[in-house]
Amino acid sequence: MGPRRSGGRPRFFARRRVCSFCVGKVKRIDYKNFDMLRTYVSDRSKMDARRKTGTCAKHQRLLATAIKRARFLALLPASPTHFTIGARPSR
């Protein structure tokens, strides 16, 4: 056990996040809906962790598969420097 807190502020307890897919009763995550998938990918083109997004384990696995499929079809960027033909690179 750590040192005892005497007085002062009470400890901060973060509110548990609820899985948005469970709330919406989503059975399948569509890899073609890249606007939705983009919210679960960081600015460095990495998948966000469950801690950050609040998804449950089941939907995080489905989400990971959908993101990988979208990357394979070039709907989502595979790296932060990836850009499509005709589009301007972001600096």
C-alpha positions as CSV (number, residue, x, y, z in Angstrom):
1,M,0.0,0.0,0.0
2,G,1.1,3.5,-0.7
3,P,1.3,6.4,1.7
4,R,-2.0,7.5,3.2
5,R,-3.6,10.7,1.9
6,S,-4.4,13.1,4.6
7,G,-7.0,15.7,3.6
8,G,-6.7,17.4,0.2
9,R,-8.5,16.4,-2.9
10,P,-10.2,13.0,-3.4
11,R,-8.6,10.8,-6.0
12,F,-9.7,11.1,-9.6
13,F,-11.6,8.1,-11.1
14,A,-12.1,8.2,-14.8
15,R,-15.5,7.4,-16.1
16,R,-15.5,4.1,-18.0
17,R,-16.0,4.6,-21.8
18,V,-18.8,2.7,-23.5
19,C,-18.3,0.9,-26.8
20,S,-20.1,2.9,-29.5
21,F,-20.5,-0.3,-31.6
22,C,-22.2,-2.1,-28.7
23,V,-24.5,0.9,-28.1
24,G,-25.5,1.0,-31.8
25,K,-25.8,-2.9,-31.8
26,V,-23.4,-3.1,-34.8
27,K,-22.9,-6.7,-36.0
28,R,-20.4,-6.0,-38.8
29,I,-18.0,-3.1,-39.3
30,D,-17.9,-2.1,-43.0
31,Y,-14.4,-1.5,-44.3
32,K,-15.8,0.7,-47.1
33,N,-17.0,3.3,-44.6
34,F,-13.6,4.9,-44.4
35,D,-14.9,8.2,-42.8
36,M,-15.9,6.2,-39.8
37,L,-12.7,4.2,-39.8
38,R,-10.6,7.4,-39.9
39,T,-11.8,8.3,-36.4
40,Y,-10.1,5.2,-35.1
41,V,-6.8,5.9,-36.7
42,S,-4.3,8.4,-35.3
43,D,-2.6,11.2,-37.3
44,R,0.4,8.9,-37.7
45,S,-1.8,6.3,-39.4
46,K,-1.7,3.9,-36.4
47,M,-4.8,2.2,-35.0
48,D,-5.9,3.8,-31.7
49,A,-5.8,1.6,-28.6
50,R,-8.9,0.3,-26.9
51,R,-8.0,2.5,-23.9
52,K,-8.3,5.6,-26.1
53,T,-11.3,4.7,-28.3
54,G,-13.4,2.9,-25.6
55,T,-14.3,-0.1,-27.9
56,C,-14.8,-3.5,-26.4
57,A,-12.4,-6.4,-27.3
58,K,-14.8,-8.0,-29.8
59,H,-15.4,-4.8,-31.7
60,Q,-11.7,-3.8,-31.5
61,R,-10.8,-7.1,-33.4
62,L,-13.5,-6.4,-36.0
63,L,-12.3,-2.8,-36.3
64,A,-8.6,-3.9,-36.8
65,T,-9.7,-6.2,-39.6
66,A,-11.7,-3.5,-41.3
67,I,-8.9,-1.0,-41.1
68,K,-6.4,-3.5,-42.6
69,R,-8.8,-4.3,-45.4
70,A,-9.3,-0.5,-46.1
71,R,-5.6,0.0,-46.2
72,F,-5.1,-2.9,-48.6
73,L,-7.6,-1.3,-51.0
74,A,-6.0,2.1,-50.5
75,L,-9.2,3.6,-48.9
76,L,-7.1,4.5,-45.8
77,P,-3.4,5.7,-45.9
78,A,-0.9,3.0,-44.9
79,S,1.6,5.6,-43.7
80,P,1.5,9.3,-42.7
81,T,3.3,10.3,-46.0
82,H,1.0,8.2,-48.2
83,F,-1.2,10.3,-50.5
84,T,-3.2,9.7,-53.6
85,I,-2.4,10.8,-57.2
86,G,-3.6,14.3,-57.8
87,A,-3.9,15.2,-54.1
88,R,-1.5,17.5,-52.4
89,P,0.9,16.1,-49.8
90,S,0.3,17.5,-46.3
91,R,3.3,19.1,-44.6
